[in-house]
C-alpha cells in the first residue's frame, strides 16, 4: 500500500464507492486484532497478512476469558432491577411509543415529539423490544452489548500498541471500573455513544499512526453512528484529539483531510436531521442551539463547577483510581507517541466537558478507555517485575493510600454519622451490603501489598469480586427509583376508559410499565417543546388547574393518580368520592379514584 507521505493527494486517486469501502473489512480486523506490539515509526512497516485464524493459543485464551468476563459482568441478572426513572424510563418509553405509533423518524414521549437527542439508541431499543418483548433485558441490551464491545475495543487497540498481555489487563481494568460497569447495565445513551466515539477515535488514530488511509472511511462511518446517538459532539471530540496529536508530533495536517470519508459521514448522518428540519422547522434551533450550544454555554440545565468532572472521573474509575497517579507518572515526559495520544484523548474529554456549564456524570465516560489502556500497560510492566522479584515503590505507596482509605470507610460504616445513615436509607442500601463491599475494597490492596508473587492474582480477584457486588447495589437502588410495581398494578387493574393522571408529577417508567400515557396537571416538564408541536387533541392531555382535573376525573369510571404525599390533601377537595392509596414509593403515591 502506498504511504500517505509518498502521495499527499492519495484521496484523489483512490475515490472509493461505498461498497468498496465496506468490503475492506479485513483491514480493520488486521489492524485491531491481527498485529500487536509494533513501536511507532515515521515509516510504518507493512501489515502482516494474517486474519483471526492467526491468533496464538494464548491470545484465543485472552479473548475467551474476556468474552466470559463481559457476559458475566454485563448480562448476568441484567433484567433483575426495574427500569429506573428518569433516564431508563424515558428511553424505554420512547422506544415503546415508536412501536405503538409506528413512527421511526420522529421520537415521541407521552405522544409528544421528543427531539432532545438523535434516534439511534431509541431504534436499537425498539428493535430489541420487537424481538424480545417489553422488558428490562431488552431495554438494557444496547448498553450491555456496547459495554462488551468497549472491552474488545480496549483489547484490540491495546494489542496493536503493546501486545496481548497489556491489552487484556487494560480490558479487565475497564470492565471492573465501577462507573463503566454501572453504566453498562442501565439504559442510557452514554454507553453506546462512548463505544462508538471511542471506536471512531481509535480507527482514526491507527490511520494516522500506521498511515493506513483505508481506515478513515471506517472511522468516519462509526462517528456517523455516534452523531446519530448524541449529536455533533462526537465530531468535535475526535477532531480535537486527532488534531492535537498531529500538532504535537508535527505530522502533516493533510493526513486529516479526508473528503471521501467526510462524504460518507454526511450520507450516513445527515438524512435524519434534514428530514426532521423539513418536517419540523423549529428543530435545528431547538436541537443545536438550545440542547447543545445552550447547555454548553449556559448553566440553565445541570449546572456544576469546573472541577466537577475531575471528581466524577475519579469515582467512575474506582477502584483503580488509587493506581492512576502511579500509572500516569512520567507518561508525557517519556514522549512515547502512543501513550501521549491516550493522555490527549482522556484530557480532551475531561477538559471539553469541564468547560461546559451543564454537567452530568455519564458525559465523561469516553475518558475511561484511554485511562484503562494506560493502567493496563503499567500493570503489565509490574506483573513482569513481580515475576523477577522486582519492587515498585510507587505502586506500594498507591496501595497504602488505597488501604488507608478502605480502613477509613470501614470505620465510618461501623460508627456511621446520622447524615450517612440517611443517605444510605434514601438509596435503599443497608449496612449488610455496604460493609462487605468496604471490607473487600480494603482487603484487596492489603493482600496485594503483602502477596509477593501472588500480588497480581489478589489485585485481579479483588477487583472482580467488587464488580460482582456492584449489581447487587443496583438491585437495591432500583427498589427506590423504579416504578415497576406501580406500573404492573395499573396494567392489572386497567379497564377501558380509565385514565392515568400526574399531579405535578410525571414518571416515564410508570408509562412504560403500565402501557399508558399520562394526563398532566400543568407544570414545566421535558415535554414542553413537544407540546408546542402537538395537535389540539394531544394538548388535551394537560389540565390548567385542579378544577379542570376534577371535572375530567369525574367523567371517567376510574382514574389512577400519581401524586406526591404533600399534594394529596388538595385532591380531596376537588375529588369527592372514593380515593384510596394503591401503592407507595418513597414520597410518591399511586391513588385510585372512583366517582360516587
HELIX and SHEET records of a PDB file:
HELIX    1   1 UNK A    4  UNK A    6  5                                   3    
HELIX    2   2 UNK A   10  UNK A   13  1                                   4    
HELIX    3   3 UNK A   18  UNK A   22  1                                   5    
HELIX    4   4 UNK A   25  UNK A   29  1                                   5    
HELIX    5   5 UNK A   30  UNK A   34  3                                   5    
HELIX    6   6 UNK A   52  UNK A   54  5                                   3    
HELIX    7   7 UNK A   57  UNK A   75  1                                  19    
HELIX    8   8 UNK A   87  UNK A  101  1                                  15    
HELIX    9   9 UNK A  120  UNK A  132  1                                  13    
HELIX   10  10 UNK A  136  UNK A  162  1                                  27    
HELIX   11  11 UNK A  164  UNK A  175  1                                  12    
HELIX   12  12 UNK A  178  UNK A  183  1                                   6    
HELIX   13  13 UNK A  190  UNK A  209  1                                  20    
HELIX   14  14 UNK A  213  UNK A  215  5                                   3    
HELIX   15  15 UNK A  216  UNK A  230  1                                  15    
HELIX   16  16 UNK A  233  UNK A  248  1                                  16    
HELIX   17  17 UNK A  253  UNK A  256  5                                   4    
HELIX   18  18 UNK A  259  UNK A  279  1                                  21    
HELIX   19  19 UNK A  283  UNK A  284  1                                   2    
HELIX   20  20 UNK A  285  UNK A  293  3                                   9    
HELIX   21  21 UNK A  294  UNK A  297  1                                   4    
HELIX   22  22 UNK A  308  UNK A  316  1                                   9    
HELIX   23  23 UNK A  321  UNK A  328  1                                   8    
HELIX   24  24 UNK A  331  UNK A  334  1                                   4    
HELIX   25  25 UNK A  337  UNK A  355  1                                  19    
HELIX   26  26 UNK A  361  UNK A  366  5                                   6    
HELIX   27  27 UNK A  367  UNK A  387  1                                  21    
HELIX   28  28 UNK A  393  UNK A  414  1                                  22    
HELIX   29  29 UNK A  418  UNK A  426  1                                   9    
HELIX   30  30 UNK A  431  UNK A  450  1                                  20    
HELIX   31  31 UNK A  452  UNK A  454  5                                   3    
HELIX   32  32 UNK A  455  UNK A  481  1                                  27    
HELIX   33  33 UNK A  484  UNK A  493  1                                  10    
HELIX   34  34 UNK A  508  UNK A  514  1                                   7    
HELIX   35  35 UNK A  528  UNK A  533  1                                   6    
HELIX   36  36 UNK A  536  UNK A  539  1                                   4    
HELIX   37  37 UNK A  546  UNK A  554  1                                   9    
HELIX   38  38 UNK A  565  UNK A  567  5                                   3    
HELIX   39  39 UNK A  568  UNK A  574  1                                   7    
SHEET    1   A 2 UNK A 108  UNK A 109  0                                        
SHEET    2   A 2 UNK A 112  UNK A 113 -1                                        
SHEET    1   B 6 UNK A 542  UNK A 543  0                                        
SHEET    2   B 6 UNK A 519  UNK A 521  1                                        
SHEET    3   B 6 UNK A 499  UNK A 503  1                                        
SHEET    4   B 6 UNK A 559  UNK A 564  1                                        
SHEET    5   B 6 UNK A 588  UNK A 595 -1                                        
SHEET    6   B 6 UNK A 577  UNK A 585 -1                                        
END                                                                             
